[in-house]
């Protein structure tokens, strides 16, 4: 395997992991909040989770797209997923907790799909 494929595979795996973490956060955080008696502390943690996850997602998308001279299906999934996750974070007050969770899950699914397709593309490209 070439070094370029190894680098692309790393960023795609990292992107899938972080996007999956976003999805898990959105699915389980409302349940955890209901069970925690420390609402103010949990709300503070929740407020910091979104910017941190978004900051981690941006480089995985940029490095996954690095060196691409086109914006095909893979790029569209990744950029749309990044936009949707950013949209959910920025419009949290308008969407509410459940709306934000739903929109973020859609964005996470798009990101996972884009990274998975990119991973398969590089794997098949460097297979021979």
C-alpha positions as CSV (number, residue, x, y, z in Angstrom):
1,X,0.0,0.0,0.0
2,X,1.2,3.4,-0.8
3,X,1.8,6.1,1.7
4,X,-1.0,8.3,0.1
5,X,-3.5,5.5,0.6
6,X,-2.4,5.0,4.2
7,X,-2.9,8.7,4.9
8,X,-6.3,8.8,3.2
9,X,-7.4,5.7,5.1
10,X,-6.3,7.3,8.4
11,X,-8.4,10.5,7.7
12,X,-11.4,8.5,6.5
13,X,-11.3,6.2,9.6
14,X,-10.9,9.2,11.9
15,X,-13.7,11.0,10.1
16,X,-16.0,7.9,10.5
17,X,-15.1,7.7,14.2
18,X,-15.7,11.3,14.9
19,X,-19.0,11.4,12.9
20,X,-20.1,8.3,14.7
21,X,-19.2,10.0,18.0
22,X,-21.5,12.9,17.0
23,X,-24.3,10.4,16.3
24,X,-23.9,8.7,19.6
25,X,-23.8,12.0,21.4
26,X,-27.0,13.1,19.7
27,X,-28.8,9.8,20.5
28,X,-27.8,9.4,24.1
29,X,-27.2,12.9,25.5
30,X,-31.0,13.6,25.9
31,X,-31.4,10.3,27.8
32,X,-28.3,11.1,30.0
33,X,-29.6,14.6,30.7
34,X,-32.9,13.2,31.9
35,X,-31.0,10.8,34.3
36,X,-28.5,13.4,35.6
37,X,-29.4,15.5,38.6
38,X,-26.7,17.9,37.7
39,X,-28.5,19.8,34.9
40,X,-26.4,23.0,34.9
41,X,-23.1,21.0,34.7
42,X,-24.4,18.7,32.0
43,X,-25.7,21.7,30.0
44,X,-22.3,23.3,30.1
45,X,-20.6,20.1,28.9
46,X,-23.2,19.9,26.1
47,X,-22.6,23.4,25.0
48,X,-18.8,22.7,24.6
49,X,-19.3,19.4,22.8
50,X,-20.6,20.8,19.6
51,X,-17.9,23.3,18.8
52,X,-15.2,20.7,19.8
53,X,-16.7,18.0,17.6
54,X,-17.1,20.4,14.7
55,X,-13.5,21.6,15.0
56,X,-12.4,17.9,14.9
57,X,-14.7,17.1,11.9
58,X,-13.4,20.0,9.6
59,X,-9.8,18.7,9.2
60,X,-11.0,15.1,8.6
61,X,-13.1,16.4,5.7
62,X,-10.4,18.6,4.3
63,X,-7.7,15.9,4.5
64,X,-10.1,13.3,3.0
65,X,-10.6,15.7,0.1
66,X,-6.9,16.6,-0.2
67,X,-5.6,16.2,-3.7
68,X,-8.9,15.7,-5.3
69,X,-9.3,17.6,-8.6
70,X,-13.0,17.1,-8.7
71,X,-16.1,17.4,-6.5
72,X,-17.8,14.1,-7.3
73,X,-20.2,12.1,-5.1
74,X,-17.6,11.6,-2.3
75,X,-16.9,15.3,-2.0
76,X,-20.6,16.1,-2.1
77,X,-21.4,13.8,0.7
78,X,-18.5,15.1,2.8
79,X,-19.1,18.8,2.2
80,X,-22.9,18.5,2.6
81,X,-22.4,16.5,5.8
82,X,-20.1,19.2,7.1
83,X,-22.5,21.9,6.2
84,X,-25.5,20.1,7.8
85,X,-23.6,19.5,11.1
86,X,-22.5,23.1,11.2
87,X,-26.0,24.2,10.4
88,X,-27.4,22.2,13.3
89,X,-24.8,23.6,15.7
90,X,-25.3,27.2,14.6
91,X,-29.1,27.0,14.7
92,X,-29.5,25.1,17.9
93,X,-31.7,27.8,19.5
94,X,-34.0,27.7,16.5
95,X,-34.1,23.9,16.1
96,X,-34.3,23.0,19.8
97,X,-32.7,20.0,21.3
98,X,-34.6,17.3,19.4
99,X,-34.4,19.2,16.1
100,X,-30.7,19.8,16.5
101,X,-30.2,16.1,17.3
102,X,-32.1,15.0,14.2
103,X,-30.4,17.4,11.9
104,X,-27.0,16.4,13.3
105,X,-27.7,12.8,12.8
106,X,-28.4,13.4,9.2
107,X,-25.1,15.3,8.8
108,X,-23.3,12.6,10.7
109,X,-24.8,9.9,8.4
110,X,-23.7,11.9,5.3
111,X,-20.2,12.3,6.7
112,X,-19.9,8.6,7.5
113,X,-21.1,7.7,4.0
114,X,-18.7,10.1,2.3
115,X,-15.7,8.9,4.4
116,X,-16.7,5.3,3.7
117,X,-17.0,5.8,0.0
118,X,-13.6,7.7,0.0
119,X,-12.0,4.8,2.0
120,X,-13.3,2.2,-0.5
121,X,-12.2,4.4,-3.5
122,X,-8.7,4.6,-2.2
123,X,-8.6,0.9,-1.2
124,X,-9.7,-0.1,-4.7
125,X,-7.5,2.4,-6.4
126,X,-4.4,1.1,-4.7
127,X,-5.3,-2.5,-4.7
128,X,-3.5,-3.5,-7.8
